[in-house]
Amino acid sequence: MSAIFEQKKGSYLIRGGAVITVDRSVGTLPRADVLVRDGRIEKVAESIEADGVEIVDASNMIVMPGLIDSHYHMWSTLGRNFISDGGYEYFPAKWATAALYDAEDFYNSVRLGLAELANGGVTTVHNWSHNNRSPAHVDAELRAHRDSGLRARYAMGHIDKMPVDQVNRYEDLPRVRDVWFADPSRLQGLVHLGVNLRGPIQSNIEVFYEEMEMMLKLGLPVAIHASQAAPNTDDAADYERRGFLGSNFLFCHYIAATQSDREAMARTRTPLSYATHSELRLGETGDARRALLKMREAGVMVSLSSDATSIAPPNMLENMRLTWNMGIPWQGSDTEHLPPIGLHEVIEMGTINGARALGLGDVTGSLMPGKQADIILIRTDDVNIAPLANIEATVVMSATPANIDTVMVDGRILKRGGKLVGADVPNIVGSAGKSAMRIRTAAGGILTPQCPGCAGNAVYRATQC
């Protein structure tokens, strides 16, 4: 059992902070209290008195829901620096190393990613595991989740570079459901199960249809990558006719979506995970900014995500800031009549929209009575963030993970006074480093960016020098 779960769900009165509830009926309160009992939010009001609670002084802080990352490939966290210049570096580096991770590497990688997320104020993550190499690898990831204290969806997938004409039968799925999810207490009720399918990008359309029909029968939530570049391999209107779409289906990317695709998503309330950095880096099809604004115009619910650490850090504060800055219309384009994305809107993308995209809208994503206590406190008197004026602008424009004082998930404190609680950070970092060195060595050599003979390769190999 993780040290995090040795502490009971606490009862806290978070007093005197500027509170962003993210609920539009309540709004943002310049000064308010938040009462937490037994892991749930009991009350939010300007002044609360309560007995038998620990007082948390939130003066000079912003209190808000924990951030939600709706798409993150956590098995490759420790490979964040395996890339080099030249082409689309992420994919060659992934392909060169994906088969070299053993189960313990998966544990070390996911544990590192979860600790970084907690440190950055992310309280819920969609672990999109698209390299399920063996039952031992799956168990290793779920052990990391068990030890972390974060809320999550664990989405099982395929082995990297699985043949496009081979149906993924998910043979291990019944065992995983029985061992890890039949008893919710095994994962403290914080992790739920989903799947990710390769979709038409990485499999034949007939294979995708067959896999999708399997999942409809099982009733599991499904996520797929959609086209970031031409051609558009997905047809959302066709998926709608087949009964695939809905709140239990999550598209990621979909930069190449047509107006017909967007309208089908909006009709069926199918959410989108928009990985802002990745869309800018890998989105060859036109403009990622236009794609975002047109999804929003069509009425598609947009959440935010980090994708993979080789493309972007899982820093949702930076993600919101970048999304807000790029979320403006272009003159002379078909977006020029649209309003820019607002501060509150981008905070919704990073909180409640992510919760809804993962089927957790009634559980987390806003500070409302009855929801689980997934809460972060951001210091406003640090040198990079002071002085506080517009509360929501302060979060979007100035805040960084270094300003996050406190992180609470399910009424348990994971970060306090700016330090992670119950996480052995030196051990987490050291174990990840050992795994990374072993994988790099097995790939053909230690990364040596100074080597001119290897410049441009996804994985630098000393043997090529």
ZADREN-703781 format. One line per field, with one value per residue (C-alpha): x, y negated, z negated; residue in three letters; residue number from 1. Coordinates in steps of 0.1 Angstrom, whole numbers. Example, Ala and Ser with C-alpha at 12.3 -4.5 7.8 and 13.67 -1.06 7.14 Angstrom:
// ZADREN-703781
c1: c(123; 137) .
c2: c(45; 11) .
c3: c(-78; -71) .
aa: c(Ala; Ser) .
i: c(1; 2) .
//
This chain:
// ZADREN-703781
c1: c(0; 13; 21; -5; -33; -21; -36; -74; -96; -93; -118; -105; -117; -99; -102; -100; -88; -99; -121; -126; -155; -156; -194; -210; -240; -216; -186; -154; -154; -129; -128; -145; -141; -143; -154; -142; -154; -145; -131; -161; -168; -195; -199; -185; -194; -180; -177; -180; -177; -171; -160; -136; -117; -82; -79; -60; -50; -56; -51; -28; -39; -62; -84; -97; -105; -76; -65; -74; -52; -75; -48; -13; 9; 25; 45; 69; 74; 110; 117; 109; 145; 151; 146; 168; 165; 153; 117; 90; 113; 88; 77; 112; 123; 92; 95; 132; 126; 90; 99; 128; 107; 103; 75; 96; 104; 67; 62; 91; 79; 42; 52; 75; 47; 21; 44; 51; 13; 6; 34; 18; -17; -31; -55; -70; -53; -63; -34; -37; -15; -8; 20; 6; 33; 23; 1; 31; 34; -3; 0; 31; 12; -17; 6; 20; -16; -23; 7; 1; -31; -43; -77; -74; -88; -65; -71; -57; -45; -23; 14; 32; 35; 8; 1; -27; -47; -46; -75; -66; -86; -77; -71; -59; -89; -110; -82; -75; -112; -113; -80; -79; -114; -139; -132; -130; -110; -80; -74; -90; -120; -98; -91; -116; -111; -113; -97; -80; -84; -59; -87; -82; -48; -31; -54; -76; -110; -125; -103; -114; -151; -146; -127; -153; -182; -164; -162; -198; -208; -185; -197; -163; -154; -133; -107; -90; -65; -79; -61; -36; -25; -40; -57; -86; -89; -120; -156; -175; -208; -203; -194; -226; -246; -229; -237; -201; -202; -215; -202; -184; -163; -133; -116; -81; -64; -88; -71; -83; -119; -145; -175; -196; -173; -177; -214; -217; -196; -217; -250; -239; -221; -188; -159; -125; -92; -71; -33; -23; 15; 11; -14; 11; 41; 26; -5; 5; -31; -36; -38; -43; -58; -85; -93; -97; -120; -141; -146; -158; -180; -197; -205; -180; -168; -131; -108; -70; -42; -4; -1; 35; 64; 86; 62; 52; 55; 24; 20; -16; -11; 12; -13; -41; -19; -8; -44; -56; -29; -36; -74; -80; -97; -77; -86; -94; -102; -135; -127; -127; -163; -157; -150; -116; -113; -118; -100; -128; -134; -99; -100; -131; -112; -85; -109; -146; -145; -118; -139; -169; -147; -137; -172; -164; -183; -204; -173; -147; -138; -155; -158; -194; -210; -212; -182; -150; -124; -99; -86; -54; -41; -19; 2; -3; 25; 54; 77; 65; 28; 22; 4; -31; -57; -80; -81; -87; -60; -36; -41; -39; -12; 12; 9; 34; 38; 62; 34; 12; 12; -13; -28; -57; -73; -103; -96; -60; -31; -5; 14; 17; 38; 51; 64; 50; 37; 41; 61; 98; 109; 146; 137; 111; 136; 165; 146; 133; 169; 182; 154; 161; 198; 191; 167; 190; 219; 198; 187; 224; 242; 239; 224; 252; 239; 274; 282; 281; 280; 248; 230; 194; 188; 159; 181; 218; 240; 276; 283; 275; 303) .
c2: c(0; -35; -59; -82; -58; -54; -88; -89; -111; -143; -170; -204; -240; -258; -293; -327; -320; -333; -305; -295; -270; -265; -262; -290; -293; -302; -317; -329; -342; -369; -354; -323; -291; -254; -227; -192; -162; -125; -132; -152; -189; -197; -235; -265; -299; -333; -323; -288; -277; -240; -218; -189; -201; -211; -247; -253; -290; -299; -336; -348; -317; -307; -276; -257; -222; -200; -200; -171; -157; -138; -121; -111; -81; -75; -43; -65; -93; -83; -85; -122; -131; -103; -125; -146; -171; -160; -153; -142; -131; -115; -86; -73; -75; -56; -30; -24; -19; -7; 30; 25; 15; 43; 44; 26; -1; -6; -9; -34; -55; -57; -64; -93; -107; -105; -122; -150; -154; -157; -182; -203; -203; -175; -154; -132; -117; -95; -70; -61; -30; -22; 3; 31; 56; 82; 88; 80; 46; 38; 49; 27; -4; 3; 8; -27; -40; -22; -38; -73; -86; -103; -98; -82; -63; -34; -28; 6; 7; 27; 35; 7; 13; 41; 52; 30; 61; 78; 75; 67; 93; 78; 113; 100; 77; 102; 109; 72; 65; 93; 87; 49; 36; 61; 48; 10; 8; 25; -9; -30; -37; -62; -44; -32; -11; -20; -10; -28; -15; -22; -35; -39; -57; -25; 3; 12; -2; 33; 40; 8; 17; 52; 39; 12; 37; 57; 27; 17; 52; 48; 13; -1; -37; -40; -65; -68; -91; -109; -125; -153; -153; -146; -125; -125; -88; -91; -97; -108; -108; -71; -64; -81; -59; -28; -39; -44; -80; -95; -106; -72; -78; -102; -116; -130; -154; -154; -184; -171; -169; -183; -203; -171; -154; -182; -184; -146; -150; -178; -160; -130; -149; -132; -150; -160; -158; -187; -182; -218; -214; -182; -197; -226; -203; -174; -189; -191; -196; -234; -253; -238; -271; -270; -233; -243; -273; -253; -225; -251; -268; -235; -229; -201; -199; -204; -191; -196; -170; -167; -136; -124; -140; -138; -164; -184; -185; -173; -208; -217; -253; -259; -240; -264; -294; -283; -274; -308; -326; -307; -308; -338; -342; -349; -379; -369; -333; -314; -320; -358; -361; -339; -352; -345; -318; -334; -329; -311; -290; -277; -269; -248; -230; -221; -210; -203; -195; -169; -154; -151; -137; -109; -103; -119; -151; -143; -133; -160; -190; -218; -228; -220; -203; -166; -162; -145; -168; -171; -206; -226; -258; -282; -308; -343; -360; -344; -366; -353; -356; -387; -409; -393; -411; -392; -358; -337; -357; -349; -311; -312; -338; -335; -303; -275; -242; -259; -281; -251; -249; -222; -193; -172; -142; -125; -143; -132; -156; -148; -181; -205; -236; -231; -196; -162; -142; -104; -102; -92; -116; -107; -70; -78; -99; -75; -44; -62; -72; -36; -24; -51; -43; -6; -13; -38; -14; 15; -8; -10; -36; -65; -97; -118; -150; -164; -136; -152; -118; -109; -142; -139; -104; -98; -77; -86; -55; -56; -27; -50; -74) .
c3: c(0; 9; -19; -4; -13; -49; -55; -59; -37; -57; -68; -59; -60; -32; -44; -28; 8; 41; 54; 90; 88; 126; 121; 142; 118; 90; 108; 93; 57; 47; 12; -1; -21; -9; -34; -28; -48; -42; -8; 5; 9; -16; -11; 7; -7; -16; -53; -68; -104; -111; -140; -138; -107; -99; -89; -57; -53; -17; -20; 8; 28; 55; 48; 78; 91; 100; 136; 159; 187; 211; 232; 220; 232; 198; 206; 225; 199; 192; 230; 230; 241; 266; 296; 318; 347; 380; 391; 367; 340; 316; 339; 349; 313; 301; 328; 320; 283; 277; 277; 253; 223; 198; 172; 145; 170; 174; 137; 134; 163; 152; 116; 128; 149; 121; 97; 122; 128; 91; 87; 115; 101; 124; 103; 131; 161; 190; 193; 230; 230; 266; 261; 240; 245; 219; 189; 167; 184; 178; 141; 138; 150; 127; 97; 104; 105; 72; 56; 69; 54; 86; 103; 137; 166; 176; 214; 226; 261; 285; 289; 307; 345; 345; 381; 395; 407; 373; 350; 314; 294; 260; 247; 214; 208; 189; 165; 160; 153; 128; 110; 109; 114; 100; 65; 67; 35; 53; 68; 41; 64; 82; 115; 141; 171; 208; 241; 269; 305; 333; 355; 393; 388; 375; 387; 416; 415; 413; 383; 366; 372; 357; 327; 321; 323; 296; 273; 278; 265; 235; 228; 222; 230; 262; 274; 308; 324; 354; 383; 376; 412; 446; 456; 432; 424; 402; 412; 380; 399; 408; 372; 361; 384; 370; 334; 324; 313; 280; 246; 242; 273; 273; 303; 300; 324; 354; 370; 404; 395; 420; 411; 415; 389; 365; 368; 362; 330; 318; 325; 306; 278; 287; 269; 283; 266; 281; 275; 281; 284; 304; 328; 335; 339; 358; 374; 411; 422; 424; 391; 357; 345; 372; 362; 326; 334; 359; 334; 308; 333; 342; 305; 298; 262; 261; 234; 232; 231; 233; 256; 250; 231; 262; 278; 248; 210; 191; 178; 180; 168; 198; 220; 210; 215; 250; 260; 248; 268; 300; 297; 318; 352; 384; 405; 441; 430; 422; 385; 386; 374; 343; 308; 292; 266; 231; 199; 181; 212; 213; 176; 183; 210; 185; 157; 161; 199; 192; 164; 187; 216; 192; 178; 145; 148; 117; 97; 103; 124; 104; 68; 60; 30; 34; 57; 47; 31; 60; 53; 59; 42; 61; 43; 56; 37; 55; 75; 109; 102; 80; 78; 80; 100; 123; 107; 138; 157; 130; 134; 172; 178; 148; 128; 131; 113; 89; 77; 67; 30; 23; 42; 29; 45; 30; -3; -6; -3; 23; 23; -6; -11; 25; 18; 28; -2; -4; 28; 27; 54; 54; 58; 85; 105; 99; 110; 141; 149; 146; 169; 194; 195; 200; 229; 246; 243; 257; 286; 297; 276; 252; 267; 278; 294; 298; 324; 359; 376; 359; 363; 374; 361; 338; 315; 315; 317; 307; 330; 360; 352) .
aa: c(Met; Ser; Ala; Ile; Phe; Glu; Gln; Lys; Lys; Gly; Ser; Tyr; Leu; Ile; Arg; Gly; Gly; Ala; Val; Ile; Thr; Val; Asp; Arg; Ser; Val; Gly; Thr; Leu; Pro; Arg; Ala; Asp; Val; Leu; Val; Arg; Asp; Gly; Arg; Ile; Glu; Lys; Val; Ala; Glu; Ser; Ile; Glu; Ala; Asp; Gly; Val; Glu; Ile; Val; Asp; Ala; Ser; Asn; Met; Ile; Val; Met; Pro; Gly; Leu; Ile; Asp; Ser; His; Tyr; His; Met; Trp; Ser; Thr; Leu; Gly; Arg; Asn; Phe; Ile; Ser; Asp; Gly; Gly; Tyr; Glu; Tyr; Phe; Pro; Ala; Lys; Trp; Ala; Thr; Ala; Ala; Leu; Tyr; Asp; Ala; Glu; Asp; Phe; Tyr; Asn; Ser; Val; Arg; Leu; Gly; Leu; Ala; Glu; Leu; Ala; Asn; Gly; Gly; Val; Thr; Thr; Val; His; Asn; Trp; Ser; His; Asn; Asn; Arg; Ser; Pro; Ala; His; Val; Asp; Ala; Glu; Leu; Arg; Ala; His; Arg; Asp; Ser; Gly; Leu; Arg; Ala; Arg; Tyr; Ala; Met; Gly; His; Ile; Asp; Lys; Met; Pro; Val; Asp; Gln; Val; Asn; Arg; Tyr; Glu; Asp; Leu; Pro; Arg; Val; Arg; Asp; Val; Trp; Phe; Ala; Asp; Pro; Ser; Arg; Leu; Gln; Gly; Leu; Val; His; Leu; Gly; Val; Asn; Leu; Arg; Gly; Pro; Ile; Gln; Ser; Asn; Ile; Glu; Val; Phe; Tyr; Glu; Glu; Met; Glu; Met; Met; Leu; Lys; Leu; Gly; Leu; Pro; Val; Ala; Ile; His; Ala; Ser; Gln; Ala; Ala; Pro; Asn; Thr; Asp; Asp; Ala; Ala; Asp; Tyr; Glu; Arg; Arg; Gly; Phe; Leu; Gly; Ser; Asn; Phe; Leu; Phe; Cys; His; Tyr; Ile; Ala; Ala; Thr; Gln; Ser; Asp; Arg; Glu; Ala; Met; Ala; Arg; Thr; Arg; Thr; Pro; Leu; Ser; Tyr; Ala; Thr; His; Ser; Glu; Leu; Arg; Leu; Gly; Glu; Thr; Gly; Asp; Ala; Arg; Arg; Ala; Leu; Leu; Lys; Met; Arg; Glu; Ala; Gly; Val; Met; Val; Ser; Leu; Ser; Ser; Asp; Ala; Thr; Ser; Ile; Ala; Pro; Pro; Asn; Met; Leu; Glu; Asn; Met; Arg; Leu; Thr; Trp; Asn; Met; Gly; Ile; Pro; Trp; Gln; Gly; Ser; Asp; Thr; Glu; His; Leu; Pro; Pro; Ile; Gly; Leu; His; Glu; Val; Ile; Glu; Met; Gly; Thr; Ile; Asn; Gly; Ala; Arg; Ala; Leu; Gly; Leu; Gly; Asp; Val; Thr; Gly; Ser; Leu; Met; Pro; Gly; Lys; Gln; Ala; Asp; Ile; Ile; Leu; Ile; Arg; Thr; Asp; Asp; Val; Asn; Ile; Ala; Pro; Leu; Ala; Asn; Ile; Glu; Ala; Thr; Val; Val; Met; Ser; Ala; Thr; Pro; Ala; Asn; Ile; Asp; Thr; Val; Met; Val; Asp; Gly; Arg; Ile; Leu; Lys; Arg; Gly; Gly; Lys; Leu; Val; Gly; Ala; Asp; Val; Pro; Asn; Ile; Val; Gly; Ser; Ala; Gly; Lys; Ser; Ala; Met; Arg; Ile; Arg; Thr; Ala; Ala; Gly; Gly; Ile; Leu; Thr; Pro; Gln; Cys; Pro; Gly; Cys; Ala; Gly; Asn; Ala; Val; Tyr; Arg; Ala; Thr; Gln; Cys) .
i: c(1; 2; 3; 4; 5; 6; 7; 8; 9; 10; 11; 12; 13; 14; 15; 16; 17; 18; 19; 20; 21; 22; 23; 24; 25; 26; 27; 28; 29; 30; 31; 32; 33; 34; 35; 36; 37; 38; 39; 40; 41; 42; 43; 44; 45; 46; 47; 48; 49; 50; 51; 52; 53; 54; 55; 56; 57; 58; 59; 60; 61; 62; 63; 64; 65; 66; 67; 68; 69; 70; 71; 72; 73; 74; 75; 76; 77; 78; 79; 80; 81; 82; 83; 84; 85; 86; 87; 88; 89; 90; 91; 92; 93; 94; 95; 96; 97; 98; 99; 100; 101; 102; 103; 104; 105; 106; 107; 108; 109; 110; 111; 112; 113; 114; 115; 116; 117; 118; 119; 120; 121; 122; 123; 124; 125; 126; 127; 128; 129; 130; 131; 132; 133; 134; 135; 136; 137; 138; 139; 140; 141; 142; 143; 144; 145; 146; 147; 148; 149; 150; 151; 152; 153; 154; 155; 156; 157; 158; 159; 160; 161; 162; 163; 164; 165; 166; 167; 168; 169; 170; 171; 172; 173; 174; 175; 176; 177; 178; 179; 180; 181; 182; 183; 184; 185; 186; 187; 188; 189; 190; 191; 192; 193; 194; 195; 196; 197; 198; 199; 200; 201; 202; 203; 204; 205; 206; 207; 208; 209; 210; 211; 212; 213; 214; 215; 216; 217; 218; 219; 220; 221; 222; 223; 224; 225; 226; 227; 228; 229; 230; 231; 232; 233; 234; 235; 236; 237; 238; 239; 240; 241; 242; 243; 244; 245; 246; 247; 248; 249; 250; 251; 252; 253; 254; 255; 256; 257; 258; 259; 260; 261; 262; 263; 264; 265; 266; 267; 268; 269; 270; 271; 272; 273; 274; 275; 276; 277; 278; 279; 280; 281; 282; 283; 284; 285; 286; 287; 288; 289; 290; 291; 292; 293; 294; 295; 296; 297; 298; 299; 300; 301; 302; 303; 304; 305; 306; 307; 308; 309; 310; 311; 312; 313; 314; 315; 316; 317; 318; 319; 320; 321; 322; 323; 324; 325; 326; 327; 328; 329; 330; 331; 332; 333; 334; 335; 336; 337; 338; 339; 340; 341; 342; 343; 344; 345; 346; 347; 348; 349; 350; 351; 352; 353; 354; 355; 356; 357; 358; 359; 360; 361; 362; 363; 364; 365; 366; 367; 368; 369; 370; 371; 372; 373; 374; 375; 376; 377; 378; 379; 380; 381; 382; 383; 384; 385; 386; 387; 388; 389; 390; 391; 392; 393; 394; 395; 396; 397; 398; 399; 400; 401; 402; 403; 404; 405; 406; 407; 408; 409; 410; 411; 412; 413; 414; 415; 416; 417; 418; 419; 420; 421; 422; 423; 424; 425; 426; 427; 428; 429; 430; 431; 432; 433; 434; 435; 436; 437; 438; 439; 440; 441; 442; 443; 444; 445; 446; 447; 448; 449; 450; 451; 452; 453; 454; 455; 456; 457; 458; 459; 460; 461; 462; 463; 464; 465) .
//
